[in-house]
Amino acid sequence: MSNVEIGDEQPVGDPKKSSLFKSSAIMAVGTTFSRGLGFLRTALLLAALGAAGANDAFNVANTLPNVVFNLLAAGLLDAILVPQIVRAFKTKSGSTYVNRLLTLAGLIMFVLTLIMVASAVVLVNLTAGLMAPAWKSLAVVFAIWCLPQIFFYGLYALLGEFLNARGIFGPYMWTPAANNVIAIVGLIAFIAVYGTATDVNDPSVWDFQRTALLAGPATLGVIAQALLLIIPLRRAGVRLRLDFHFRGTGLRRASKIAGWVFATLFVGQVGYLSTSNIAAAANAWSAQTGEFAASTAAMGITFTVYMLPQSIVSVSIATALFTRIASAAADGNQQSMVRSYQLGVRTSLLLTMWMAAILGAAAIPVFQILGPTNPIDQMAAYANALVVMLPGLAGAVVIIFSQRVFYSLEDGRPVFYTVLWPTIGQIILGWTLMYFLPPVLWLIGALIAETISRIAQGVLSAYFVRDRLPLARPRVVITDMVKYGSLAALAGVFGMGALHLVGAFAVSQTVTGTIFGGIWRAILVSLVVSVVYFVLVAVFDRANFFNALGLLGGRIPFFRRFAASSSDSSGDTGTNEG
């Protein structure tokens, strides 16, 4: 599908070299900008549709493309493309191999998309079978509009992985901003035409025009996100070319790991379906009783906020390190793999749990900023859902980096067993809690089960990494999970204390007043949490605190002087790599 303009007689060679700080910083800035636009998009969605009802139906439909893509295509790309491309570019026939690999993946996704659009009713029933019938019917209509996104998500991932494998990281993280801009423009147009959450919670008002104005821009944004990657590909000297000659290129080895990856993703999506159906049951209860319960919309929107630390920190660092890990695996350099793995885990845990502490302590003002026109009790329910999810980020960090190790070694078996047993436990616990909890807490119970499952997966994956890389030390990884998680929780308590001293909720008669009240409260909490967290890190993790200052010192003179003077006075400059 794509080919570097270089003769097949010579290998393309190793990926472009750049510092971990520079590569991850480029991606983090792009992700932060895009996520900032995503928050604005979420706020407009809450204003246009409210916190439940029509928002539940749209969230089911607009999440489906991600669910299907993650199940059937994303793992194929993550597990295969980067390691295969890095290996291929070290050989003379690498460009031909990559062309055929990308063409095959693109063809599979195109056929998959056609099948999924035709199966919209089945998919909605799988993910939200317990939803109120009227809203479920509307979700099917939305799904027909949204499911074509599957192919373009796949195209975006294909082209992005090609760039990542060559050490070009920026465009992959920046183009989602275009997606959000188009969706934001669509939501503004929707509000201009139909107002803010007026009659949208009457399923009968959703005619073709109203549905198209809401769902159409959502799909158009994904299309733009994918096609914009063609520009940096051309600038990098890449020309697109289809190659349907799949035989004789060694793709069978790629398909072997794909089987394990598919099985892993299938188990993971079964866990997602469990939570989504519990959320749909809460929607049905709300429709029957007229009382509010956090349900499908709360699940989707809260997950968007939850993913902020992981997207900015863990994914950025992991993407930058993945090419290094894959290259070291191709060279058989296990020591380099372990060094990159443990560096990535520790750095990501330190920063991710700091951001998690801020989000947890500032959850109420955050959701008041996102939904200033929504009732306080509804936004408080969203905030509670976020708080119970955040501890799972510690496990998610370890999972991300461990999977990169396994995929670089072309071994999908450990990933499968890492996910299998915790997911079974999650499903059992989620439905058990639903039986004992009142309907307003059904989603909370399901999210608690998910959080426990993520932490368990992180612990298991650390030990599986040691099985493949004996130099790795899982106890060090688990200790870091507990250490940074505990420090974040303590800092979060201080942040919540400061918030309650000034009043947790912004009470105002105007939308602007509510938003600004939420903003200054969130800033206050962020400052308190940050000071407490990094003081605690400096006290209890002195060596790594100064290593982090040293990393920043390469870019910021103040930190360079402070780190140097502190290291001289303490005499502690060890890396504590473990």
Secondary structure as UniProt FT lines:
FT   STRAND          2..4
FT   TURN            8..9
FT   HELIX           20..49
FT   HELIX           54..69
FT   HELIX           70..74
FT   HELIX           75..76
FT   HELIX           77..81
FT   HELIX           82..88
FT   TURN            89..90
FT   TURN            92..93
FT   HELIX           94..118
FT   HELIX           120..128
FT   TURN            129..130
FT   HELIX           133..146
FT   TURN            147..148
FT   HELIX           149..165
FT   TURN            166..167
FT   HELIX           170..174
FT   HELIX           176..194
FT   TURN            200..201
FT   HELIX           203..205
FT   HELIX           208..227
FT   TURN            228..229
FT   HELIX           230..235
FT   TURN            236..237
FT   STRAND          238..240
FT   TURN            247..248
FT   HELIX           251..289
FT   HELIX           296..309
FT   HELIX           310..314
FT   HELIX           315..331
FT   HELIX           334..361
FT   HELIX           363..370
FT   TURN            372..373
FT   HELIX           376..389
FT   TURN            390..391
FT   HELIX           392..408
FT   TURN            409..410
FT   HELIX           413..436
FT   HELIX           439..441
FT   HELIX           442..468
FT   TURN            470..471
FT   HELIX           474..502
FT   HELIX           511..540
FT   HELIX           542..553
FT   TURN            554..555
FT   HELIX           557..570
//
